[in-house]
Every structure is written in C-alpha cells, then in structure tokens.
Amino acid sequence: MRSPGAEEIHELGPIDVWVNAAFTTVFAPLEEISPEEYRRVTEVTYLGCVYGAMAALRHMRPRDEGVVVHVGSALAYRGIPLQSVYCGAKHAIQGFHESLRCELLHERSNVRSTMVQLPAVNTPQFSWVGSRLPRHPQPMPPIYQPETAADAVLYAADHPRRREYWVGGSTVATLIANAVVPGLLDRYLARSGYAAQQNADVRDPARAENLWDPADGVGGRDYGARGVFDWAHKRSVQMWASHHHTALALVVAGMTAVGLGVLRRRQPPGARRMQ
C-alpha cells in the first residue's frame, strides 16, 4: 500500500480518520484452499490493515490526533467452518488492534484506535468472494443492510474512546456464547454452519471473484453498496441501545424509582410505619 503523500495531504487535508476495511476471502473447507490463496487473503485482509494503520499513524502521531477504526466481525473472536482463512485474518486484526491501543495509551497519545465488530452484512462481497461451495455463499444469518455497518463505523470514529463496539444482537450473543460455552458453540456450528452459509435460492448473474483482481473490472463497474440478500434487516435495535446506554440507564432508573414509589403508596399505612 502506498502511503498518503504530501500531494494528497495538501489536496485533502490532514488525516483525521482512517478506516481499515479492505478484505478478500475464499469460502471453502481448509483442504480445498491452497497455500497461495491463504497468503493472498492474509496479505489483503490482515496485512492491508496493518500497512494502512502504519501509513495513517505516520501522519497522525506528529499532530497527536486522529482515529484508526478497524472494521472487524464477530468472526474476530469466533471461528466458523468454511471461513478459516477469513477468521484467521480477523483474529489477527483483533490482536493487532489491542497491541496498538496499548502502545498509544502507554505514549499518552491522543491518537485513538477502536474496532467495530460487525454482524453479517449484505454487501456485494458475497458476489465477489472466492468460493468452492455448491450453492451461493452467504453469511451466517441474521443479515443486516450495509447502512447499519456504516452508521456503526461513523459512530465509532466520532466516539473512539471505547476500545470496541459490538453491532447486532447476533454479534453480542455469539461473543457471549463463545466466552461462556465455546465447546457447545463448536458443536452447534459443526452441525449448522455449512448449510447456513449457502443459499440455493439466490441466482446471481453478476458472480465474479476478486481474490487476485478487482471484480469491477477495467470498465469500472459499480456494484453498489447492497448485495443480493434483499431481506436483510435495515436496523439494529441492539446498536441503538449500545449508542444510547446512558440515556437508557437513566430511563430505567427513573422507571424503577416511579415503580417503587407506586408500590410504596399501595402499601397499607401500618406496613409503612413498620419499615
């Protein structure tokens, strides 16, 4: 990756936010992925993030300000079948983010590093990924529209003091289950993970592969932001609650106080005197 140079800085101004989101992958069992493909996915998905952060930090550190947002996934914590190469890269990004964050805190730097752990998102990636599956690849449901992911990344860029954000109820449930009952989750995914990541009903004439070359081709075709899963959720209640937890806590505290007051008024006078 070429580092942003003086010309770009002069044209666009200082780098305030750098979002690491580049990736490619192969949907297949481990034995069907070649070493060259593993290297390529790792170079793009993991090292692309590392090199991007290096390039941005060279400009952020002297100014002592800026935000690096790593686009992660529930798969940064929880490996699933048919995505070993992608899960490995996302786990690596999670470790890189934690190390970078510790170093910035040690330096007492005002540069921030945060990470957004996304659920399944309906982007065109599933029309681009390398795949050796018999049916069209899809992420583990539930699937969200990309606007949900964009809102989460923007919020993280504006509120980078939190070390990471979990987006979507499925992400929260997966990460908690992986922390509490990882062995049970292994068995569940072994049974359900193959079928859940394939869709026999999708007919995708735009199917391409971007592992070695861009899928949009020389003509610059724009695939848009949304993928082929039209039924994807348009919003995440969990994400809204996560972004407004202080207000929700105040509402809950207020409702609790009102409820206690109502219960107290309903007690007979003798019971109140005995308390």
DABEL-V488297 format. One record per residue. RES is the residue in one letter. OMEGA is omega as a letter, one per 30 degrees, with the letter a starting at -180 (999 if undefined). D_CENTER is the distance of its C-alpha to the mean C-alpha in Angstrom with 2 decimals. Layout:
res omega d_center
RES OMEGA D_CENTER
RES OMEGA D_CENTER
This chain:
res omega d_center
M l 22.06
R l 24.71
S l 24.38
P a 24.84
G a 28.59
A a 31.14
E l 31.56
E l 27.95
I l 28.01
H a 31.34
E a 30.20
L a 26.86
G a 27.39
P l 25.62
I l 21.93
D a 20.44
V l 16.69
W a 15.09
V l 11.60
N a 10.67
A a 9.11
A l 12.03
F l 12.10
T a 14.57
T l 15.31
V l 18.09
F l 18.19
A l 21.20
P a 22.73
L a 23.09
E a 26.77
E l 26.16
I a 23.96
S l 26.16
P a 25.93
E l 25.76
E l 22.70
Y l 20.99
R a 21.99
R l 20.82
V a 17.25
T l 17.14
E a 18.74
V a 16.43
T a 12.96
Y a 13.83
L l 16.99
G l 15.90
C a 13.41
V a 16.37
Y l 18.90
G l 17.02
A l 16.73
M a 20.39
A a 21.50
A a 20.05
L l 21.31
R l 24.76
H a 25.05
M a 23.30
R l 25.19
P l 28.67
R a 27.85
D l 26.16
E a 23.43
G a 20.09
V l 16.35
V l 13.89
V l 10.23
H l 8.02
V a 4.85
G a 3.55
S l 3.54
A a 6.58
L l 8.44
A l 8.29
Y a 10.85
R l 12.30
G l 13.98
I l 15.21
P l 18.23
L l 18.43
Q a 15.29
S a 16.73
V l 16.36
Y l 12.65
C l 12.01
G l 14.43
A a 12.82
K l 9.37
H a 11.69
A l 13.62
I l 11.05
Q l 10.54
G l 14.34
F l 14.84
H a 12.93
E l 15.04
S l 18.14
L a 17.76
R l 17.28
C a 20.38
E l 22.34
L l 21.72
L l 22.81
H a 25.80
E a 26.80
R a 26.58
S l 24.72
N l 23.50
V a 20.70
R l 17.36
S l 14.23
T a 11.11
M a 7.47
V a 4.59
Q a 3.15
L l 2.69
P l 6.21
A a 8.46
V a 8.97
N l 12.55
T l 12.70
P a 15.72
Q a 14.01
F l 15.72
S a 18.93
W a 18.51
V l 17.38
G a 20.21
S l 21.27
R l 24.29
L a 23.74
P l 26.69
R a 24.72
H l 21.97
P l 18.53
Q l 15.97
P l 12.74
M l 13.51
P g 14.41
P a 13.93
I a 12.47
Y l 11.52
Q a 12.82
P l 10.98
E l 12.65
T l 10.54
A a 7.37
A l 10.08
D a 11.56
A l 8.71
V l 8.51
L l 12.30
Y l 12.79
A l 11.14
A l 13.40
D a 16.27
H a 15.77
P a 14.73
R l 16.91
R a 14.46
R l 13.05
E l 9.55
Y l 8.22
W a 7.47
V l 7.11
G l 9.66
G l 12.62
S l 11.75
T l 8.86
V a 11.54
A a 14.25
T a 12.83
L l 12.26
I l 15.63
A l 17.37
N l 16.34
A a 17.80
V a 20.86
V a 21.84
P l 20.07
G l 23.21
L l 23.35
L l 19.78
D a 20.91
R l 23.76
Y a 21.96
L l 19.53
A a 22.59
R a 24.33
S a 21.76
G a 19.04
Y a 21.27
A a 22.39
A a 19.14
Q l 17.56
Q a 20.62
N a 22.18
A a 25.89
D a 26.21
V l 24.22
R a 26.54
D a 24.83
P a 27.49
A a 25.04
R a 23.76
A l 23.42
E a 21.93
N a 20.31
L a 20.38
W a 23.41
D l 23.90
P a 22.15
A a 22.15
D l 23.48
G a 26.68
V a 29.49
G l 30.05
G l 26.68
R l 25.70
D l 22.93
Y a 20.85
G a 19.33
A a 15.86
R l 16.15
G a 16.73
V a 19.43
F a 18.18
D a 20.04
W a 19.80
A l 16.08
H a 15.65
K a 15.98
R l 14.79
S l 13.33
V l 16.07
Q a 14.02
M l 11.98
W l 15.45
A l 16.93
S a 14.47
H a 15.33
H a 18.98
H l 19.60
T l 22.71
A l 24.29
L l 23.62
A l 25.19
L l 28.16
V l 28.58
V l 28.54
A l 30.96
G l 33.16
M l 33.27
T l 34.11
A l 36.88
V l 38.27
G l 38.25
L l 40.06
G l 42.52
V l 43.26
L a 43.82
R l 46.07
R a 48.16
R l 48.62
Q l 50.08
P a 53.91
P a 55.67
G l 56.95
A l 53.52
R a 52.30
R a 55.39
M a 54.76
Q 999 51.23
